Amino acid sequence: MVTVSTRILTMAVAIAAVFAAGSAPAEVQTERAIEQYSCKDVMRDPSPHREIAIAFLHGFLLGKSGESKFNIATLEQQTDAFMERCLDNPQEKAQDAMVKVKK
């Protein structure tokens, strides 16, 4: 059985490829910054890639906070709120949108 933490870790590992493939210009960039991605970038990706990007944002902010525990139901609610916020504010930075829904 795959645990949620294993699934999130797997998603986080795959995130670099998702972001690079999702909005890469003609010239390949090897380094990206989380701040570069807007809600529109995340929401434009097909469902599996979007899920990975959202899981990555959750994990990134969890790690940044210094915490290691999380509530699955809360993450699900925050994910729904993030998606709604991004649909309403496509130009907002994805990281900023996630920070706001986590408050």
MIMAR-810540 format. One record per atom (N, C-alpha, C): atom name; x, y, z. Coordinates in pm, 1 decimal, decimal comma, padded with zeros to 6 digits, m for minus. Each point is the difference from the previous one (the first is absolute). Layout:
<pts>
 atomo        x        y        z
    CA        X        Y        Z
...
</pts>
This chain:
<pts>
 atomo        x        y        z
     N  00083,8 m00118,6  00000,0
    CA m00083,8  00118,6  00000,0
     C  00087,7  00124,1  00000,0
     N m00027,6  00091,9 m00088,7
    CA  00076,3  00123,6 m00010,4
     C m00057,4  00101,5  00097,4
     N  00085,4  00051,9  00086,3
    CA m00046,1  00098,3  00096,7
     C m00005,7  00137,0 m00065,3
     N m00072,3  00089,8  00062,7
    CA m00012,8  00135,6 m00051,6
     C  00136,4  00067,7 m00004,8
     N  00082,2 m00019,1  00102,4
    CA  00131,4  00064,5  00001,6
     C  00088,2 m00053,7 m00111,9
     N m00008,9 m00129,1 m00029,7
    CA  00075,6 m00056,5 m00111,7
     C m00049,0  00058,3 m00130,5
     N m00129,8  00013,3 m00013,2
    CA m00058,2  00056,1 m00120,7
     C  00043,3  00145,8 m00018,7
     N m00000,2  00076,9  00107,2
    CA  00040,8  00140,2 m00007,3
     C  00148,2  00008,7 m00036,0
     N  00082,7 m00086,6  00059,8
    CA  00142,1  00000,5 m00032,5
     C  00020,8 m00033,7 m00146,4
     N m00070,6 m00099,0 m00049,8
    CA  00010,4 m00036,8 m00140,6
     C m00041,2  00116,3 m00088,6
     N m00106,2  00067,3  00038,2
    CA m00045,7  00115,3 m00077,2
     C  00102,9  00112,1  00002,2
     N  00061,3  00021,8  00114,7
    CA  00099,1  00107,1  00010,6
     C  00121,1 m00027,0 m00088,8
     N  00040,4 m00125,3 m00007,8
    CA  00113,4 m00035,3 m00085,2
     C m00032,1  00027,5 m00146,2
     N m00124,3 m00024,3 m00037,3
    CA m00040,0  00016,9 m00139,5
     C m00029,6  00145,0 m00037,1
     N m00007,6  00088,2  00096,8
    CA m00045,2  00136,3 m00026,1
     C  00090,1  00077,2 m00095,8
     N  00128,8 m00020,1  00008,2
    CA  00090,3  00073,0 m00089,4
     C m00032,8 m00030,2 m00145,8
     N m00025,2 m00124,5 m00029,2
    CA m00034,7 m00038,2 m00136,7
     C m00134,6  00058,3 m00040,0
     N m00093,3  00002,6  00091,9
    CA m00132,6  00053,0 m00029,3
     C  00008,0  00148,0 m00032,9
     N  00067,3  00075,9  00086,2
    CA  00010,4  00143,1 m00024,5
     C  00077,5  00027,5 m00127,8
     N  00107,1 m00072,4 m00023,0
    CA  00080,7  00021,8 m00120,2
     C m00079,5 m00032,9 m00125,4
     N m00076,5 m00106,8  00003,4
    CA m00078,1 m00040,5 m00117,5
     C m00123,6  00086,9 m00017,7
     N m00055,9  00048,9  00109,7
    CA m00123,9  00074,7 m00007,2
     C  00010,1  00135,5 m00065,4
     N  00109,1  00069,1  00018,0
    CA  00008,2  00134,7 m00054,5
     C  00141,5  00034,2 m00045,1
     N  00071,5 m00098,1 m00050,5
    CA  00137,2  00024,0 m00043,4
     C  00002,8  00076,7 m00131,7
     N  00084,0  00101,8 m00009,0
    CA  00015,8  00072,1 m00126,1
     C  00079,8 m00086,0 m00098,4
     N  00019,4  00050,8 m00121,0
    CA  00073,1 m00074,1 m00102,0
     C  00140,6 m00035,1  00047,9
     N  00063,9  00090,3  00071,5
    CA  00132,0 m00026,9  00055,9
     C m00018,7 m00069,6  00134,0
     N  00068,3 m00109,4  00020,6
    CA m00015,1 m00078,1  00122,6
     C  00069,4  00070,6  00115,8
     N m00074,9  00018,9  00107,7
    CA  00055,8  00057,6  00121,8
     C  00018,9 m00112,8  00099,1
     N  00117,2 m00005,6  00060,6
    CA  00025,6 m00106,6  00095,5
     C m00035,0  00039,0  00142,2
     N m00010,8  00127,0  00027,9
    CA m00035,9  00044,1  00134,7
     C m00128,4  00080,0 m00005,9
     N m00086,0 m00026,3  00094,5
    CA m00127,5  00070,2  00010,5
     C m00017,0  00044,4  00144,6
     N m00086,3  00096,5  00020,6
    CA m00031,6  00048,4  00134,4
     C m00150,3 m00013,2  00021,5
     N m00036,9 m00037,0  00117,6
    CA m00141,9 m00016,7  00032,7
     C m00075,8  00129,4 m00025,7
     N  00064,8  00111,8  00025,8
    CA m00063,3  00130,5 m00016,9
     C m00039,1  00028,4 m00145,0
     N  00054,6 m00075,0 m00094,6
    CA m00028,7  00021,9 m00141,5
     C m00139,4 m00048,7 m00039,9
     N m00060,5 m00084,4  00076,9
    CA m00123,5 m00064,5 m00041,6
     C m00123,6  00071,9  00051,0
     N m00087,7  00029,4 m00093,3
    CA m00127,3  00062,9  00034,3
     C m00105,8 m00108,7  00018,4
     N m00111,3  00040,4  00054,3
    CA m00112,7 m00091,8  00011,3
     C m00037,1 m00056,4 m00137,3
     N  00005,1  00086,0 m00099,1
    CA m00033,7 m00042,4 m00135,7
     C  00091,5 m00112,9 m00046,4
     N  00129,1  00008,9  00030,7
    CA  00094,1 m00105,5 m00036,9
     C m00038,8 m00133,5  00062,5
     N m00035,3  00003,3  00126,3
    CA m00036,7 m00123,2  00070,9
     C m00132,9 m00054,2 m00052,5
     N m00098,4  00086,4 m00013,6
    CA m00132,7 m00045,0 m00039,9
     C m00005,5 m00044,6 m00145,8
     N  00090,1  00046,3 m00081,2
    CA  00003,3 m00034,7 m00141,3
     C  00048,0 m00143,9 m00021,5
     N  00079,9 m00051,7  00091,1
    CA  00053,1 m00135,1 m00014,6
     C m00110,5 m00104,5  00008,1
     N  00019,2 m00113,4 m00069,2
    CA m00097,6 m00109,4  00011,6
     C m00007,0 m00047,4  00145,6
     N m00108,7 m00062,6  00034,6
    CA m00028,3 m00038,8  00137,8
     C  00116,4 m00064,5  00075,8
     N  00066,3 m00104,1 m00051,8
    CA  00107,9 m00059,9  00080,8
     C  00113,8  00098,4  00027,4
     N  00031,7  00082,2 m00095,6
    CA  00107,2  00097,4  00019,0
     C m00042,2  00108,4  00098,0
     N m00124,4  00040,7 m00007,4
    CA m00052,1  00101,1  00092,8
     C  00004,4 m00054,1  00142,9
     N m00039,0 m00124,9  00017,2
    CA  00002,3 m00061,0  00133,4
     C  00141,3 m00003,2  00056,4
     N  00095,8 m00029,7 m00084,6
    CA  00140,0 m00002,6  00043,5
     C  00045,6  00139,8  00039,3
     N m00034,4  00098,2 m00080,5
    CA  00039,9  00138,1  00030,4
     C m00060,7  00046,5  00132,1
     N m00125,9 m00032,0  00022,6
    CA m00066,5  00040,1  00124,7
     C  00061,2 m00072,6  00118,4
     N  00027,1 m00128,7 m00015,0
    CA  00064,5 m00075,7  00107,9
     C  00138,1  00057,2  00030,5
     N  00071,2  00038,9 m00104,7
    CA  00131,4  00061,2  00019,0
     C m00012,0  00129,5  00080,4
     N m00096,2  00083,8 m00035,4
    CA m00019,0  00125,2  00073,4
     C m00030,8 m00026,8  00147,1
     N m00086,6 m00098,4  00026,4
    CA m00028,3 m00036,9  00139,8
     C  00129,5 m00040,9  00070,7
     N  00076,5 m00088,1 m00063,4
    CA  00123,3 m00048,9  00061,1
     C  00104,4  00108,7  00017,7
     N  00011,8  00086,6 m00099,7
    CA  00095,7  00110,3  00007,1
     C m00031,6  00089,7  00119,0
     N m00126,7  00037,8  00013,9
    CA m00037,8  00088,8  00110,2
     C  00006,9 m00071,2  00134,5
     N m00029,3 m00129,8  00002,5
    CA  00012,9 m00076,4  00123,6
     C  00146,1 m00002,3  00043,3
     N  00089,3 m00028,8 m00093,6
    CA  00142,6 m00000,8  00031,6
     C  00050,4  00136,8  00041,9
     N m00047,9  00102,4 m00066,0
    CA  00040,3  00137,0  00031,8
     C m00042,7  00039,4  00140,9
     N m00112,4 m00057,2  00045,3
    CA m00050,1  00032,0  00133,6
     C  00076,5 m00073,3  00109,8
     N  00077,0 m00101,4 m00038,0
    CA  00073,8 m00077,9  00099,2
     C m00081,8 m00113,0  00059,7
     N m00122,4 m00014,8 m00044,6
    CA m00087,8 m00105,7  00051,2
     C  00021,0 m00127,1 m00080,6
     N m00038,1 m00112,6  00059,0
    CA  00006,3 m00126,2 m00072,9
     C m00132,8 m00074,6  00004,9
     N m00095,2  00052,0  00075,1
    CA m00131,0 m00063,9  00010,8
     C m00102,9  00080,7 m00077,2
     N m00099,9 m00072,5 m00052,7
    CA m00107,6  00066,3 m00072,8
     C m00127,5 m00080,3  00015,7
     N m00112,6  00067,2 m00020,6
    CA m00131,3 m00061,6  00009,3
     C m00052,9 m00017,8 m00142,3
     N m00030,7 m00121,6 m00037,5
    CA m00042,1 m00029,9 m00136,6
     C m00128,9  00073,5 m00036,2
     N m00096,4  00002,7  00089,5
    CA m00126,9  00068,8 m00028,1
     C  00024,0  00149,4 m00022,0
     N  00090,0  00058,1  00078,9
    CA  00032,1  00141,6 m00015,4
     C  00067,1  00024,6 m00135,4
     N  00091,9 m00088,3 m00039,2
    CA  00065,4  00014,8 m00130,8
     C m00101,7 m00007,6 m00112,9
     N m00096,6 m00088,2  00012,5
    CA m00104,1 m00011,7 m00103,3
     C m00081,9  00128,5 m00009,0
     N m00036,6  00056,5  00114,9
    CA m00075,4  00125,9  00001,3
     C  00082,9  00113,0 m00058,6
     N  00127,7  00005,3  00036,2
    CA  00087,5  00104,8 m00052,3
     C  00019,7 m00015,4 m00150,9
     N  00007,1 m00123,2 m00047,5
    CA  00013,8 m00024,8 m00143,8
     C m00122,3  00051,7 m00074,2
     N m00117,9 m00030,4  00050,3
    CA m00123,2  00049,7 m00063,0
     C m00002,3  00152,9 m00000,5
     N  00036,8  00060,6  00113,1
    CA  00001,3  00146,3  00009,4
     C  00105,2  00059,7 m00094,3
     N  00115,1 m00065,2 m00011,4
    CA  00105,3  00045,9 m00090,5
     C m00049,7 m00001,4 m00144,3
     N m00063,6 m00107,8 m00040,8
    CA m00048,5 m00011,3 m00137,4
     C m00105,3  00106,7 m00028,9
     N m00091,0  00022,5  00092,4
    CA m00101,4  00104,3 m00018,2
     C  00064,3  00137,7 m00009,3
     N  00096,6  00025,0  00087,3
    CA  00067,6  00129,1 m00000,5
     C  00074,0  00020,9 m00132,4
     N  00066,0 m00104,6 m00047,6
    CA  00074,7  00010,9 m00125,1
     C m00091,8  00019,8 m00119,9
     N m00117,1 m00062,8  00002,3
    CA m00094,6  00020,6 m00109,3
     C m00049,2  00144,9 m00001,8
     N m00014,8  00058,0  00118,7
    CA m00046,3  00138,8  00009,9
     C  00111,9  00102,1 m00021,4
     N  00125,6 m00041,0  00023,8
    CA  00114,9  00091,1 m00006,6
     C  00115,4 m00064,8 m00077,1
     N m00016,0 m00022,9 m00129,4
    CA  00100,5 m00075,7 m00075,1
     C  00138,5  00064,7 m00005,0
     N  00009,3  00129,4  00016,9
    CA  00131,3  00066,3 m00006,0
     C  00073,3  00001,0  00134,4
     N m00067,9 m00038,7  00106,7
    CA  00063,7 m00003,6  00132,0
     C  00110,0 m00106,0  00000,3
     N  00107,3  00026,9  00070,5
    CA  00106,3 m00098,7  00014,1
     C m00055,9 m00120,6  00074,6
     N  00030,0 m00118,5 m00049,3
    CA m00053,2 m00122,6  00060,1
     C  00041,3 m00012,4  00146,4
     N  00123,5  00033,1  00029,2
    CA  00047,6 m00008,0  00138,2
     C m00078,6  00094,3  00090,6
     N m00025,4  00122,2 m00046,7
    CA m00076,0  00096,7  00079,4
     C m00142,2 m00049,1  00024,5
     N m00061,2 m00058,4 m00102,7
    CA m00135,9 m00052,2  00014,9
     C m00004,1 m00111,1  00104,1
     N  00099,0 m00088,4 m00003,7
    CA  00003,1 m00110,1  00098,3
     C  00021,9  00053,1  00140,6
     N  00086,4  00098,2  00014,5
    CA  00023,9  00059,8  00132,0
     C m00130,5  00056,9  00054,9
     N m00076,0  00068,7 m00084,4
    CA m00125,0  00063,3  00044,2
     C m00103,5 m00103,0  00041,9
     N m00010,9 m00111,8 m00069,8
    CA m00101,9 m00098,5  00036,7
     C  00042,2 m00081,1  00122,2
     N  00126,0  00003,9  00033,8
    CA  00048,5 m00073,6  00119,1
     C m00018,6  00080,1  00127,8
     N m00037,0  00127,6 m00010,7
    CA m00018,0  00083,3  00119,7
     C m00131,0 m00028,6  00067,3
</pts>
